[in-house]
């Protein structure tokens, strides 16, 4: 059976190779005579066929990996996908975020693309003589200049983006290949001009045959190398951008569903619920791995890499890609520390010009760690607390929200309808710093005439820490219990001051069939201020800076509401940090780091405090209890005598409204 | 090596409530006693270090199978529940007698149990069991290491003293919290699923070789009274780092003392520490 399948496959491959050879040879034979004669003509045909076969085999080798992946390619939301291809692949908006390298790439890629089109057209015998030589001259000149710029960026400037840390996988080889490709590109341009200098037009017969042939050789080599090097992205990048999941960064899919699957069937299943074999990845993710251009933008902006932790997102992608071809065991190439270092801030995903979703794949690897019982000690302790006390602080579940109830918060009752269900979250339930924020938000809302209730001890951790560290079953248990509690209450929307709760309840509970409207307090307060329900009468003559929490900004696109609030405070001066909005840097708490208890490398929160101090403001405003905790700690480390003040947006609004 | 771990199901101490009208204790859930978790963890560690079979056993009604399931999903190889009419009002004496009869059949090298249970806290089950089995007993174990056909252990004494004891196997050891930190086994992980697929054996007291007089409880609970309420003093803490705050909330020590992080090379840091010490001593 398998023997006959193998021989059938060999036969099919032979047919394809023969057909390709025939087509290429025939096509070239017809057009070659316009360029060459005699021995040169034969050489041209041989080179063309060899390059074509090498290209074909290279593509086959990688496509074979994709089609072995799981799932199908989704085209749901076609308009959105096409728009993304135009924005990201054609207009290269993400590449252009890095101005110099971006402009270089933009020029290079378009010139290369158009010239390739021209070259292919004339190779197959189409009449493209109408293209004036001067246009080709310009094209090749831009190509050459861009290639030289690329070399300068690599060797002369000390740009981090293109020279990632030595931690990167197979670094020396990667660099050699990277440089070789660009040198080849420069040679394509140089050989063209050599041909021109010899006196001919590229569209007509050459004056010096060997010079023209060198040009043909460089182009053929370039084409042949495409599927074997990072150049392959010219094929895969548009595909990856098109097929990438819409919100994969926010919502890694469920490996199982405790609300539907019975425990018996799940227990009876063999195999990991995480990523144990790269070939189990969905098709679109395998494809996206092949789109990696090794540009290093992800690693350059990664807070873990910047703080010398053993993680490089680019290296993650390269290791997965190599493992797909070489059939490596993933835990031979990945270290546990590497996978655990990610803060899930999503900066790498936001920067990636080919829409690779590192965070989702890292979470998937963490799920395999959990499956194999290799969870970090700090995470084990935290998960144990989540099991027993439904909060990561290890405080008794029965006391949850007790302070709030004795402070005038109302517990949601049957038969009553509330404007907002206030999701306190674990931080505000048990950490006194976050409690002051919750108290302020609650006061602002009730003074604006809104009826707000909390769930009290019926509220549990949303499961966010469990999900981020890969303990999917615990996440789902907590989520399902919360969904039941929330459904018991009548309310307009859920409000929370915690971006992690905001993200988990708002986006991830949807996977379990619960569609709640969740609003962040900055959004609600911005509306109340805009409508005049909260009046900001007192001046605050201060300069402040704003730190975007990852799960509010980058993951959920709420950038403007907190800024609108700060703008509305009379006399307040908002000075943006160099890294702000979707380029905001992580505080270091996310992705389970808060609970890991490991001290690898530098402290991410201190780095972020230094960002804030560079603005000259003595106050950093944010909108997340964990960011507050991390930044306050960072401020203590940076300057214990006069630490930077850390405030929630709501606290400033209360100052301006009440004082 | 053959290790048997004796487990006890207790009302969750964190959630237990006392009904003053009926003198009843209530809690919304049962759980495996914390010290028994430590005993189980030690058995699993001995197994991975020395290679052994771990059997978990309990004496009690059907509801106690929950803790045996926990033992299996944590990695134990075998689970046995000893049930029957006699187990209903068993005190430590009766339980030890029944356990001894069951454990004898398993021919263990090492029997582990918690030093005391969080409900009755008699601290005698391990000793009773060792006496009934006629083997060595080591109580209050805070460190333990199998050494061939013997075992080395540290037993906690008053005022922080520790006694190092060696005994030839078989041994009954009653463990303390300080011995280890029990692992967390994620639901549906590989070990969990393997354990969930194993079945729990049920033995009946009547089938075991237990003398009738062993089944008569020596201690009978007559009444329960409510403990006097204790006043809790709260301290408002400000200006602490997040890490210190977390430590404080979890009952550890942190904060309090003034802290300063010294930056720079070791020589600079050292000279600054010396300067600080001089300042304080002056």
Contacts between the chains, C-beta under 8 A, distances in Angstrom:
chain1	res1	chain2	res2	distance
A	256	B	188	7.3
A	263	B	196	7.8
A	266	B	188	5.9
A	266	B	193	7.6
A	267	B	188	7.3
A	267	B	192	7.9
A	267	B	193	5.0
A	267	B	196	4.2
A	267	B	197	6.1
A	268	B	193	7.9
A	268	B	197	7.0
A	269	B	193	7.3
A	272	B	190	7.5
A	273	B	188	6.4
A	370	B	186	4.8
A	370	B	189	6.0
A	371	B	186	7.5
A	371	B	188	7.6
A	371	B	189	5.1
A	371	B	190	5.7
A	372	B	189	7.2
A	372	B	190	6.1
A	373	B	183	7.7
A	373	B	185	6.8
A	373	B	186	7.4
A	373	B	189	5.5
A	373	B	190	6.7
A	373	B	191	5.4
A	375	B	184	6.9
A	375	B	186	6.6
A	377	B	181	7.9
A	380	B	183	6.4
A	380	B	184	3.9
A	381	B	181	7.7
A	381	B	184	7.2
A	383	B	184	5.1
A	383	B	186	6.8
A	384	B	184	4.5
A	387	B	184	7.6
A	388	B	14	7.3
A	389	B	14	7.7
A	393	B	246	7.1
A	393	B	249	5.5
A	393	B	250	7.4
A	394	B	249	7.3
A	394	B	250	5.4
A	395	B	249	6.7
A	396	B	14	5.7
A	396	B	15	7.9
A	398	B	15	6.7
A	430	B	249	6.7
A	431	B	245	6.8
A	431	B	249	7.7
A	432	B	236	7.7
A	432	B	237	7.3
A	433	B	245	7.9
A	471	B	186	5.0
A	471	B	187	7.9
A	472	B	188	7.7
A	473	B	186	6.5
A	473	B	187	3.8
A	473	B	188	4.6
A	474	B	186	6.7
A	474	B	187	6.3
A	477	B	187	7.3
A	629	B	242	4.1
A	629	B	245	7.7
A	630	B	242	6.6
A	632	B	241	7.4
A	632	B	242	6.8
A	633	B	241	4.4
A	633	B	242	4.5
A	633	B	243	6.7
A	636	B	241	5.4
A	637	B	241	7.9
A	637	B	261	5.6
A	640	B	260	6.4
A	640	B	261	7.9
